[in-house]
Amino acid sequence: MPKVCEICLRGPVFGRSISHSHRVTSRKWKPNLQRVKIKNNGGHRYLWICTRCLRSGRVEKAI
């Protein structure tokens, strides 16, 4: 599965987790991607799209 939204190009974000004892470990936050069938130039196409793009109406789902 690709790790990038094909509409807004949102991808994983890297950072660090800090525990109560202040031990630092690397971690990664991944976007919530869904495989969605969308309308595309008179046809249909499947894309990996983040849920924020779906909620905001940037794409129109095909039925």
Backbone as ProteinMPNN parsed JSONL, in Angstrom:
{"seq_chain_A": "MPKVCEICLRGPVFGRSISHSHRVTSRKWKPNLQRVKIKNNGGHRYLWICTRCLRSGRVEKAI", "coords_chain_A": {"N_chain_A": [[0.842, -1.183, 0.0], [0.596, 2.189, -0.867], [2.034, 5.003, 0.854], [1.126, 7.554, 0.698], [-1.216, 10.138, 0.19], [-3.045, 10.473, -2.789], [-4.218, 12.796, -3.607], [-3.731, 15.129, -1.927], [-1.109, 14.674, -1.342], [-0.258, 13.965, 1.193], [1.819, 12.45, 3.533], [3.729, 10.08, 5.549], [4.736, 11.225, 8.814], [7.57, 11.985, 10.673], [8.896, 11.66, 13.959], [9.499, 11.928, 17.491], [8.885, 9.858, 20.297], [8.43, 10.51, 23.698], [8.958, 9.151, 26.748], [7.671, 8.798, 30.146], [9.906, 8.613, 31.771], [11.625, 9.989, 30.254], [12.87, 8.695, 28.14], [13.823, 8.579, 24.79], [12.435, 7.682, 21.741], [12.328, 6.896, 18.272], [9.578, 7.445, 16.085], [6.749, 7.0, 13.835], [4.096, 8.692, 12.303], [1.335, 7.759, 10.504], [-0.728, 8.6, 7.672], [-4.328, 8.342, 7.525], [-5.319, 6.331, 5.236], [-7.566, 5.481, 2.617], [-8.831, 3.193, 0.214], [-10.441, 4.274, -2.538], [-13.104, 4.409, -4.864], [-13.352, 6.587, -7.486], [-14.853, 9.169, -9.555], [-13.663, 9.775, -12.818], [-12.936, 11.548, -15.541], [-15.207, 10.637, -17.178], [-15.062, 7.98, -16.518], [-14.182, 5.444, -14.086], [-12.01, 5.165, -11.278], [-9.626, 3.767, -9.024], [-8.203, 5.083, -6.103], [-5.748, 5.85, -3.574], [-6.707, 7.621, -0.859], [-6.644, 10.129, 1.651], [-8.541, 10.411, 4.702], [-9.224, 12.99, 5.368], [-9.332, 14.4, 2.942], [-11.504, 13.076, 1.822], [-13.605, 13.784, 3.572], [-13.646, 16.557, 3.251], [-14.566, 16.904, 0.706], [-13.019, 16.975, -1.591], [-12.799, 15.074, -3.533], [-15.008, 13.183, -5.632], [-16.969, 10.504, -4.94], [-17.51, 7.502, -6.752], [-20.402, 5.651, -7.611]], "CA_chain_A": [[0.0, 0.0, 0.0], [1.372, 3.422, -0.838], [1.893, 5.714, 2.12], [0.894, 8.952, 0.372], [-2.511, 10.469, -0.397], [-2.835, 10.848, -4.181], [-4.832, 14.102, -3.842], [-3.02, 16.214, -1.234], [0.272, 14.22, -1.16], [0.063, 13.822, 2.613], [2.554, 11.223, 3.766], [4.084, 9.852, 6.945], [5.456, 12.274, 9.528], [8.498, 11.378, 11.605], [9.12, 12.421, 15.174], [10.01, 11.158, 18.604], [8.071, 9.64, 21.481], [9.178, 10.723, 24.93], [8.27, 8.476, 27.837], [7.66, 9.492, 31.426], [11.294, 8.668, 32.247], [12.292, 10.805, 29.243], [13.554, 7.904, 27.111], [13.382, 9.077, 23.492], [12.452, 6.695, 20.663], [11.791, 7.398, 17.01], [8.304, 6.863, 15.674], [6.208, 7.508, 12.59], [2.652, 8.845, 12.234], [0.91, 7.493, 9.137], [-2.05, 9.139, 7.368], [-5.412, 7.367, 7.434], [-5.608, 6.215, 3.81], [-8.636, 4.572, 2.208], [-8.87, 2.961, -1.229], [-11.759, 4.799, -2.903], [-13.441, 4.455, -6.286], [-13.769, 7.956, -7.763], [-15.171, 9.5, -10.935], [-12.477, 10.307, -13.486], [-13.071, 11.765, -16.988], [-16.186, 9.732, -17.771], [-14.84, 6.611, -16.068], [-13.964, 5.245, -12.658], [-10.627, 4.855, -10.949], [-9.353, 3.555, -7.608], [-7.079, 5.858, -5.594], [-5.533, 5.905, -2.135], [-7.048, 8.987, -0.463], [-6.746, 10.284, 3.105], [-9.907, 10.667, 5.138], [-9.467, 14.436, 5.387], [-9.763, 14.767, 1.588], [-12.853, 12.536, 1.631], [-14.565, 14.587, 4.342], [-13.723, 17.935, 2.754], [-15.224, 16.908, -0.594], [-12.075, 17.238, -2.688], [-13.042, 14.068, -4.56], [-16.389, 12.715, -5.707], [-16.98, 9.047, -4.99], [-18.358, 6.862, -7.769], [-21.329, 4.673, -7.01]], "C_chain_A": [[0.883, 1.239, 0.0], [1.092, 4.183, 0.453], [1.598, 7.186, 1.913], [-0.498, 9.104, -0.234], [-2.276, 10.979, -1.819], [-3.486, 12.185, -4.531], [-3.99, 15.218, -3.221], [-1.552, 15.886, -0.965], [0.702, 14.176, 0.305], [0.71, 12.464, 2.836], [2.872, 11.043, 5.232], [4.893, 11.013, 7.517], [6.312, 11.594, 10.582], [8.698, 12.284, 12.814], [9.66, 11.507, 16.253], [8.965, 11.033, 19.69], [8.956, 9.832, 22.698], [8.376, 10.125, 26.074], [8.311, 9.314, 29.108], [9.073, 9.63, 31.992], [12.202, 9.403, 31.267], [13.206, 9.985, 28.322], [12.975, 8.318, 25.762], [13.519, 7.967, 22.456], [11.84, 7.313, 19.419], [10.464, 6.719, 16.71], [7.805, 7.554, 14.421], [4.69, 7.564, 12.696], [2.233, 8.691, 10.785], [-0.465, 8.121, 8.888], [-3.075, 8.012, 7.269], [-5.856, 7.303, 5.976], [-6.675, 5.167, 3.551], [-8.566, 4.4, 0.701], [-10.295, 3.26, -1.688], [-11.914, 4.786, -4.413], [-14.004, 5.834, -6.587], [-14.118, 8.108, -9.236], [-13.963, 10.171, -11.572], [-12.725, 10.361, -14.994], [-14.007, 10.751, -17.66], [-16.015, 8.283, -17.365], [-14.684, 6.558, -14.566], [-12.52, 4.834, -12.443], [-10.501, 4.67, -9.448], [-8.112, 4.336, -7.216], [-6.963, 5.67, -4.088], [-5.696, 7.36, -1.703], [-7.168, 9.051, 1.053], [-8.182, 10.68, 3.47], [-10.216, 12.151, 5.201], [-9.922, 14.926, 4.01], [-11.172, 14.25, 1.306], [-13.892, 13.397, 2.337], [-14.728, 15.975, 3.774], [-14.365, 18.025, 1.386], [-14.296, 17.217, -1.751], [-12.237, 16.243, -3.831], [-14.51, 13.659, -4.513], [-16.37, 11.214, -5.882], [-17.905, 8.565, -6.095], [-19.22, 5.827, -7.08], [-21.304, 3.388, -7.814]], "O_chain_A": [[1.822, 1.327, 0.79], [0.036, 4.021, 1.064], [1.786, 7.991, 2.824], [-0.91, 8.299, -1.069], [-1.406, 11.822, -2.036], [-3.321, 12.664, -5.653], [-3.583, 16.149, -3.917], [-0.823, 16.716, -0.423], [1.882, 14.331, 0.618], [0.198, 11.444, 2.375], [2.348, 11.77, 6.075], [5.632, 11.69, 6.802], [5.832, 10.721, 11.305], [8.671, 13.509, 12.704], [10.21, 10.444, 15.966], [8.239, 11.986, 19.976], [10.097, 9.372, 22.725], [7.249, 10.542, 26.337], [8.904, 10.392, 29.143], [9.401, 10.639, 32.617], [13.42, 9.427, 31.445], [14.188, 10.503, 27.79], [11.756, 8.398, 25.613], [14.591, 7.379, 22.307], [10.943, 8.151, 19.506], [10.262, 5.552, 17.048], [8.362, 8.565, 13.992], [4.062, 6.598, 13.128], [2.724, 9.417, 9.92], [-1.288, 8.169, 9.802], [-2.729, 6.87, 6.966], [-6.667, 8.114, 5.531], [-6.691, 4.106, 4.176], [-8.273, 5.355, -0.018], [-11.24, 2.586, -1.279], [-10.982, 5.108, -5.15], [-15.022, 6.222, -6.014], [-13.73, 7.284, -10.064], [-13.318, 11.023, -10.961], [-12.722, 9.323, -15.655], [-13.612, 10.085, -18.617], [-16.767, 7.429, -17.834], [-15.013, 7.511, -13.86], [-11.892, 4.233, -13.314], [-11.191, 5.339, -8.679], [-7.089, 4.271, -7.898], [-7.946, 5.369, -3.41], [-4.93, 8.228, -2.12], [-7.723, 8.145, 1.675], [-8.926, 11.213, 2.646], [-11.381, 12.533, 5.096], [-10.806, 15.778, 3.922], [-11.95, 14.917, 0.624], [-14.939, 13.706, 1.767], [-15.827, 16.528, 3.803], [-14.683, 19.126, 0.936], [-14.752, 17.679, -2.796], [-11.859, 16.531, -4.966], [-15.167, 13.778, -3.479], [-15.821, 10.703, -6.858], [-18.958, 9.155, -6.339], [-18.817, 5.211, -6.094], [-22.01, 2.437, -7.48]]}, "name": "protein", "num_of_chains": 1, "seq": "MPKVCEICLRGPVFGRSISHSHRVTSRKWKPNLQRVKIKNNGGHRYLWICTRCLRSGRVEKAI"}
